[in-house]
Amino acid sequence: MTGVAQSVVDELVGNSHGNLVRVREILDIHPEALNLRAPWNESAIEAATQMGNKPIIEMLIGRGAPVDFFTACVLGRVDDVKAALEADPSRVNARGVHELPALYFAAIGGDIAVAKRLLEGGGDINAKAESAAPIHGAVMGGSPEMVRLLLERGADPSLPDYRAAVPASWPRTWAAPRSPNYSIGAN
């Protein structure tokens, strides 16, 4: 036992999806909670990685959180991704937290080089998870270039997300955090 209450871990992981200030506050008081898991089988670094939240990811890494394959995809660490794929080519279709596909992580991170490497290795452009597919990650990440790449390579924009919404409807119902004026049909 670590001596950290599960409620503290749950708050840390929950806030790691998007609240940098609170994550920092929790870790200042409970640094030993850094790599612990919430009951839904997610760590703080995995929560931030799932959301493509680079400021939180970098802060967590700075405090000692590990960088796995999926975090490397979000951060655009091309050399790390290349090395992982050379060691195990099947990683192009590996699943991360919440069973999200590897290409989702590259898409939400917005790194075109990582996404192309995964696609060239046989990554499934329409790999679905309960929560999201790669095209959802691209739209959430706010990168028109990534959305364009995925659509050009055959991504299905009609795939629903966990809310049963499709990416084409998002600009009317939800503003992408890094690109508030983006729409799926934009050039």
C-alpha positions as CSV (number, residue, x, y, z in Angstrom):
1,M,0.0,0.0,0.0
2,T,1.3,3.4,-0.9
3,G,-0.4,5.4,1.9
4,V,-2.3,7.5,-0.7
5,A,-6.1,7.4,-0.4
6,Q,-7.8,6.0,-3.5
7,S,-9.9,9.2,-3.6
8,V,-6.7,11.2,-4.1
9,V,-5.6,8.9,-7.0
10,D,-9.1,9.2,-8.5
11,E,-9.0,13.0,-8.3
12,L,-5.5,13.1,-9.8
13,V,-6.4,10.8,-12.7
14,G,-9.7,12.6,-13.3
15,N,-8.1,16.0,-13.4
16,S,-5.2,14.8,-15.6
17,H,-7.7,14.8,-18.5
18,G,-7.5,18.6,-18.5
19,N,-6.8,20.5,-15.3
20,L,-3.1,21.3,-15.1
21,V,-3.4,23.5,-12.0
22,R,-5.2,20.9,-9.9
23,V,-2.9,18.1,-11.1
24,R,0.1,20.1,-10.0
25,E,-1.6,20.9,-6.6
26,I,-2.3,17.2,-6.0
27,L,1.2,16.1,-6.9
28,D,2.8,18.8,-4.7
29,I,1.0,17.2,-1.7
30,H,1.0,13.5,-2.9
31,P,4.0,13.0,-5.2
32,E,3.7,9.2,-4.6
33,A,0.4,9.2,-6.4
34,L,2.0,10.0,-9.8
35,N,1.9,6.5,-11.3
36,L,-1.0,5.0,-9.4
37,R,-4.1,3.8,-11.2
38,A,-7.8,4.8,-10.7
39,P,-10.3,1.9,-10.4
40,W,-11.2,2.4,-14.1
41,N,-7.7,1.2,-14.9
42,E,-6.1,4.5,-15.9
43,S,-3.1,6.4,-14.7
44,A,-2.6,10.2,-14.8
45,I,-0.2,10.0,-17.8
46,E,-2.7,7.8,-19.6
47,A,-5.5,10.3,-18.9
48,A,-3.5,13.2,-20.3
49,T,-2.3,11.2,-23.2
50,Q,-5.9,10.2,-24.1
51,M,-6.8,13.8,-24.3
52,G,-3.6,14.9,-26.1
53,N,-3.0,17.3,-23.3
54,K,0.7,18.1,-23.9
55,P,1.2,20.6,-21.0
56,I,-0.1,18.0,-18.5
57,I,1.9,15.2,-20.2
58,E,5.1,17.2,-20.0
59,M,4.5,18.1,-16.4
60,L,3.9,14.5,-15.5
61,I,7.0,13.3,-17.4
62,G,9.0,16.0,-15.6
63,R,7.9,14.5,-12.3
64,G,8.8,10.9,-13.4
65,A,5.9,9.5,-15.2
66,P,6.8,7.0,-17.9
67,V,6.6,7.6,-21.6
68,D,5.0,4.7,-23.3
69,F,4.4,4.1,-27.0
70,F,1.1,6.0,-27.0
71,T,2.5,9.0,-25.2
72,A,5.3,9.1,-27.7
73,C,2.7,9.1,-30.5
74,V,0.9,12.1,-28.9
75,L,4.2,14.0,-28.3
76,G,5.4,13.4,-31.9
77,R,8.5,11.5,-30.7
78,V,9.2,10.0,-34.1
79,D,12.4,8.3,-33.2
80,D,10.8,6.5,-30.2
81,V,7.8,5.5,-32.3
82,K,10.1,4.2,-35.1
83,A,12.2,2.2,-32.6
84,A,9.0,0.7,-31.1
85,L,7.7,-0.3,-34.5
86,E,11.0,-1.8,-35.6
87,A,11.0,-3.9,-32.4
88,D,7.4,-4.9,-32.9
89,P,5.7,-4.0,-36.2
90,S,2.3,-5.1,-34.8
91,R,2.3,-2.0,-32.6
92,V,0.8,0.0,-35.5
93,N,-2.5,-1.5,-34.4
94,A,-1.8,-1.6,-30.6
95,R,-4.4,-0.4,-28.2
96,G,-3.8,2.0,-25.4
97,V,-5.9,3.2,-22.5
98,H,-9.7,2.6,-23.1
99,E,-8.7,0.4,-26.0
100,L,-8.0,3.4,-28.2
101,P,-6.0,2.6,-31.3
102,A,-2.4,3.8,-31.7
103,L,-3.4,6.0,-34.7
104,Y,-5.9,7.8,-32.4
105,F,-3.0,9.0,-30.2
106,A,-1.0,10.3,-33.2
107,A,-4.1,12.0,-34.5
108,I,-5.0,13.8,-31.3
109,G,-1.3,14.8,-30.9
110,G,-1.4,16.2,-34.4
111,D,1.9,14.8,-35.5
112,I,1.7,14.1,-39.2
113,A,5.1,12.2,-39.3
114,V,4.0,9.8,-36.6
115,A,0.6,9.3,-38.2
116,K,2.2,8.6,-41.6
117,R,4.6,6.1,-40.1
118,L,1.7,4.3,-38.5
119,L,-0.3,4.3,-41.7
120,E,2.7,3.2,-43.8
121,G,3.1,0.3,-41.3
122,G,-0.5,-0.8,-41.8
123,G,-2.3,1.1,-39.1
124,D,-6.0,0.8,-39.3
125,I,-7.4,4.2,-40.3
126,N,-10.9,3.3,-39.1
127,A,-9.9,1.3,-36.0
128,K,-12.8,1.8,-33.6
129,A,-12.9,1.8,-29.8
130,E,-15.9,2.3,-27.6
131,S,-15.0,6.0,-27.1
132,A,-13.3,7.2,-30.3
133,A,-11.6,6.4,-33.7
134,P,-8.6,8.1,-35.2
135,I,-10.7,10.7,-37.0
136,H,-12.2,11.7,-33.7
137,G,-8.8,12.3,-32.3
138,A,-7.8,14.4,-35.2
139,V,-10.9,16.7,-34.8
140,M,-10.5,16.8,-31.0
141,G,-6.8,17.7,-31.5
142,G,-7.8,20.6,-33.7
143,S,-5.5,19.8,-36.6
144,P,-7.0,20.5,-40.0
145,E,-3.9,18.9,-41.6
146,M,-4.4,15.7,-39.6
147,V,-8.1,15.5,-40.4
148,R,-7.2,16.1,-44.1
149,L,-4.5,13.3,-44.0
150,L,-6.9,10.8,-42.5
151,L,-9.7,11.6,-44.8
152,E,-7.4,11.4,-47.8
153,R,-6.3,8.0,-46.6
154,G,-9.8,6.7,-46.2
155,A,-11.0,7.6,-42.7
156,D,-14.7,7.3,-42.3
157,P,-16.1,10.6,-41.1
158,S,-19.5,8.9,-40.2
159,L,-18.0,6.8,-37.4
160,P,-19.8,7.7,-34.2
161,D,-18.0,8.6,-31.0
162,Y,-19.0,7.6,-27.4
163,R,-21.8,10.2,-27.6
164,A,-23.1,8.7,-30.9
165,A,-21.9,12.0,-32.6
166,V,-20.0,12.0,-35.8
167,P,-17.1,14.3,-36.5
168,A,-18.9,16.2,-39.2
169,S,-21.5,17.4,-36.6
170,W,-18.9,18.5,-34.0
171,P,-18.4,22.0,-35.4
172,R,-22.0,22.8,-34.8
173,T,-22.2,21.2,-31.3
174,W,-18.7,21.4,-29.9
175,A,-15.7,23.7,-30.5
176,A,-12.4,21.9,-30.8
177,P,-10.2,23.4,-28.1
178,R,-7.2,24.3,-30.3
179,S,-9.1,25.3,-33.4
180,P,-12.5,26.9,-32.5
181,N,-13.3,27.9,-36.1
182,Y,-12.5,24.5,-37.6
183,S,-15.0,22.4,-39.6
184,I,-14.5,19.0,-41.0
185,G,-15.0,20.3,-44.6
186,A,-12.5,23.2,-44.3
187,N,-9.5,23.4,-46.6
